[in-house]
Amino acid sequence: MNLHLARLYQIAQQPTRRIIGLMSGTSLDGLDVALCQVRGHGLNTQLTLERFTTVPYDDDVRYRIRQVFAGNQVSLEYLTLLHPWLGVLHADMVLACLREWHIEPTAVDLIASHGQTIYHAPYHQHQRPDFSLNATLQLGDGDHIAVRTGIITISDFRQKHLAAGGEGAPLAAYGDYLLLSSPEEERLLLNLGGIANFTYLPRTGQDASTAFSTDTGPGNTLLDATVRAQRPGLAYDEDGRLAAAGQVHQELLNTLLDHPFFAAALPKTTGPELFGPAYLQEAQAQSSTSDLKLEDLLTTLTELSAVGVARAAIQAFGSEPALAVYASGGGAHNPALLEALRRHLPGCRFATTQELGILPDAKEAILFAVLANEAVAGQPISIGTGRQRVPAVTMGKISWPG
């Protein structure tokens, strides 16, 4: 038997696996690194977060990624070079974390690497009859991570979801269902990243076919891009202070919401390709608000993010949803956004995933550690039915360290 395969077989038989989950989101703020102890699999999964940090990207890294990020036309040579370069960068970041934590790479069983999404293209968005399929692309080659760290790496999770008929996103449903379902309450796990999405979890023991995940529209992506454009030196609106000082411009909000995505059936996915600066600029031109002051613009964009979430929740659960909502992602730190969500969903109880024992900033990296654990030790998971079906698949490509 191949020695690497024998090692993977051994890992699969262990009662507990030590897995590093990696996540780099559309905000491009850095690489989330979560060192997890994962016991069991499936609905018996138990996870302990040993260490977590976000390794910040410097201006050069962000500049390199933005050369191809959500762009229709890019240099093929540049794209080809960036793929392994990001893999090496992420590997070096992992090794630096392990040195800081005084942990040898040999003490880690697996790395679960999401990579960097640079383009998301579901069919409903690209509408190309010559390619009647969904697609998405993540950079950061898993082989480079495995060879440089010496740790078996599982990466490129989204392609199996696509191959099985999904849109490649959001994948949170799998980890949310395994880790955070409860017999006491229905839950909405709300991720306020660059794009906002939620996972609905029925009570444990109820019909799992009702569970599903969906994107709801922009989360932080337009907010962050607007701050960067108008306040050089700032990466985002810290604590939503600028947005809290402004007023909603209703005509601009109505124009932004007059987009077919918000009325489309659930579940659905999207990305910065759709909700980027061009979308905002066009809406401002139509509503004669191109000179709107920054505070009012950010308040309106915050309202847009909240209304997107609320519309999706109302579409799924009726006019007065009454669910326990647990937020994570960068937007969970934004009081202005959380206040807007409470206003639009008054029947819901809001908290962060910290209340469930999951560090909000670490949640996505943790979920990919869970997906890697399932790839090695679990079985395909069946969640949802019909259009809301989450494909029962084992996700991720395995890269050997040698």
Beta strands, then each sheet from edge to edge (+ up, - down):
strand 1: 16-24
strand 2: 30-39
strand 3: 46-56
strand 4: 110-121
strand 5: 135-139
strand 6: 153-155
strand 7: 187-192
strand 8: 195-201
strand 9: 212-218
strand 10: 324-328
strand 11: 349-352
strand 12: 397-399
sheet 1: 3+ 2- 1+ 4+ 5-
sheet 2: 3+ 2- 1+ 4+ 6+ 12-
sheet 3: 9+ 8- 7+ 10+ 11+
end
